Amino acid sequence: MLTIFISSREKMIIEALIVEQEEITIKELSKKIDVSSRTIQRDLNNVQSILDSYQLELIRKSGVGVQIIGNEQRKQELVQQLKKSTQREYTLEERLTLILCILYESAEPVKLFSLSKDLGVSISTVSADLMKLEEQLQPVQLSILKKRGYGVELSGTENAKRRAISYALSKTLKEEGLFSLIKEKIHQKSSNYEDPISERLMHLVDREKLGMIEEAMKDLYPDFSLSMTDSAYVGLIVHLALAIERILQGENITIDEAYLKQISLEPEYPIAKKIINMLMDRFDVDIPEAEVGYITMHLQGSKLRQQEGVLVEASNLELYRLAKELIREMEKQTGFHLSDNESLLEGLVTHLKPAIYRIEQNMGIVNPLLEEIQTNYKDLFDQVKAATRIVFPKLLVPNEEIGYLVMHFGSALIGVLGKGDLKAYIICSSGIGTSKLLASRLLREIQEISEVANISVFDLNKLAATITDRDLIVSTIYLQDFQREYIMVNPFLTTEEINQVQLYARRKMLIQKAHSIVKDSHPTVDVLTEKIEKLHQYSGVILRVLSNFRLALLKQQSTVKQYIQEICALLEDSQVIEEKELVVEALLEREKSGGIGIPGTKLALYHTRNEYVQEPSFTIHKLEHAIWITGMDGIDMKVDTLLVLLSPESFLKAGLEVLSLISTLIIQNEQSMQLFETGDESQIHSFLAEAFEAFIRENIN
């Protein structure tokens, strides 16, 4: 019944229309299949002749879209016949994905003839495809090795090969599709719509192993006490399944030993270790320690931890400083105040930890949303890129990483802007009723829009002078010779168009500068009262910290514990703490959880937030002879100065901000670190006082 000469595009059109069930616009179809609307219009003529064989009809409604109608059983017969069709004409992107899968799976070089036969194209086309694929693989440090008479193979580390496959999975299958497809694979269900490229990718992950991993993860998940998004959970399962497949084939990844030692101190490491132990037990296989490190990095990127109201961890001091600096630089770039956004700060610290290691090790990263981010957030992308060059002058930060940072800042900026106050101008040729319907849909669906105005095409040019850069122009018709940006939609707004308008609106909101956020130049009494109260809290904490500050020389002791006991005895005498032995225990317990020595100095920072601490306190204690302790990078180092930072258990948010500021001041630059190493009490006291004054001034402004 079905002609063998059906093209790949025609198959894709039919499959898309049958899956969609409802009307779909030519524009939506062209976007799905990645060709022009004119090409779709041309292909639809042949599609109708194919549908005739199955007694199905192609309905085209002007201004609404196209739809296949007819008997459901006939539709399914057609879908099945399309799958059985032996002549598959792949698109360029499909061929590149298939070549990657073939080379990844093959233990030996693959002949060009074999590839051309699998793909149904000429050898010269395969050669051209290999060149394009190699360009795509450069960011993940992979190349394609070609030798005459020998064949082609992937050249690079196992780490890089897995990253390339993970990227192909995320690019080919959107989050929801990946999640459902994995579920179907695990539970042996058949999908309603099976794309051969998706199937080929999922073939790399064994169904039985996926099931075993998911069952084991269910057993472990309650022990994590962590929240995990669906996408992070699916990503972890795919990562584990790929790892097991490759380990069983004798392919292992490697990791820098120094970094592995450092990452082993992170709170996610024991979770990763638990997962690896589970896999070794279930699959009866030895798994190298490097895999634990990579799973730790995966968990760190999943936004698992909530760190509300805690002091900055010693091991995160440098990251915290860099994140704060990046935020300050973005404030200059955008004109928005972002320094008080704790969620942004924590998100950046969590992201930067594995990101900096990836960049330093030239590991590369994939970001399937990069193209969309660069298109929809171009200005913000450029601003983040400029800010990272200033904050990380020695790092070559790739666009993929910039894209992820843009998502952090974009989310924060939308939060700053709050409920939208954008105005949308609507141009509609279908009459007043339709335009009003479109206006009400925009107001209801797009929270960034607060006002709409229906105008005619003829009024558009007259109003050009009054339309600002922040106004949206939404039209249901093509605006010939119109020079400004506008978005074209269907009068009845499809779901996809709603998403496009929302992206358009958010970009417009981000054009707004800080000075235009506050329309009334006179703050309300409530705002002023809140600001004065916060400044009062800052001042109170700062005065107590400066009052309690001391620099003392400690007597010679035999152990670190004895030094900490001596320090706590002094603090108890000053009534900063009570029950000194319990505070000693808390400080030593903190040291066990990770290194406290600041690399490149002779300083160690002990800190805790404890119920037996009565007053916020920062003190410095000099030793007669240096002692050995573990540094924040996991390497043992000599220290001769102990810095002790203490906070009461229940403490004001403003107080925690002041104490966190001290953490960043210590490692602010080489001069500040040298001051804390060699300065006397009055010099350091003056330095702290000046820094606190600047902090207060910044908050007043």
Sequence and secondary structure as in RCSB ss.txt:
>XXXX:A:sequence
MLTIFISSREKMIIEALIVEQEEITIKELSKKIDVSSRTIQRDLNNVQSILDSYQLELIRKSGVGVQIIGNEQRK
QELVQQLKKSTQREYTLEERLTLILCILYESAEPVKLFSLSKDLGVSISTVSADLMKLEEQLQPVQLSILKKRGY
GVELSGTENAKRRAISYALSKTLKEEGLFSLIKEKIHQKSSNYEDPISERLMHLVDREKLGMIEEAMKDLYPDFS
LSMTDSAYVGLIVHLALAIERILQGENITIDEAYLKQISLEPEYPIAKKIINMLMDRFDVDIPEAEVGYITMHLQ
GSKLRQQEGVLVEASNLELYRLAKELIREMEKQTGFHLSDNESLLEGLVTHLKPAIYRIEQNMGIVNPLLEEIQT
NYKDLFDQVKAATRIVFPKLLVPNEEIGYLVMHFGSALIGVLGKGDLKAYIICSSGIGTSKLLASRLLREIQEIS
EVANISVFDLNKLAATITDRDLIVSTIYLQDFQREYIMVNPFLTTEEINQVQLYARRKMLIQKAHSIVKDSHPTV
DVLTEKIEKLHQYSGVILRVLSNFRLALLKQQSTVKQYIQEICALLEDSQVIEEKELVVEALLEREKSGGIGIPG
TKLALYHTRNEYVQEPSFTIHKLEHAIWITGMDGIDMKVDTLLVLLSPESFLKAGLEVLSLISTLIIQNEQSMQL
FETGDESQIHSFLAEAFEAFIRENIN
>XXXX:A:secstr
   TT  HHHHHHHHHHHHH S B HHHHHHHHTS HHHHHHHHHHHHHHHHTTT EEEEETTTEEEEES HHHH
HHHHHHHHH S     HHHHHHHHHHHHHH SS B HHHHHHHHTS HHHHHHHHHHHHHHHGGGT EEEEETTT
EEEEES HHHHHHHHHHHHHHHS HHHHHHHHHHHHTT   SS  HHHHHHHHTS HHHHHHHHHHHHHHHHHH 
    HHHHHHHHHHHHHHHHHHHTT      HHHHHHHTTSTTHHHHHHHHHHHHHHHT    HHHHHHHHHHHH
TTT    TT    GGGHHHHHHHHHHHHHHHHHH    TT HHHHHHHHHHHHHHHHHHHTT     TTHHHHHH
HTHHHHHHHHHHHHHH TT    HHHHHHHHHHHHHHHHHHH S  EEEEEE SS HHHHHHHHHHHHHH TTEE
EEEEE HHHHHHTTTT  TT EEEESS  TT  S  EE  TT  HHHHHHHHHHHHHHHHH  HHHH SSSS  H
HHHHHHHHHHHHHHHHHHHHHHH EEEE    SSHHHHHHHHHHHHHHTTSBSSHHHHHHHHHHHHHTS  B TT
SSEEEEEEEETTB S EEEEEEEEEEEEEEBTTS EEEEEEEEEEEEESS  HHHHHHHHHHHHHHTSSHHHHHH
HHH  HHHHHHHHHHHHHHHHHHHH 
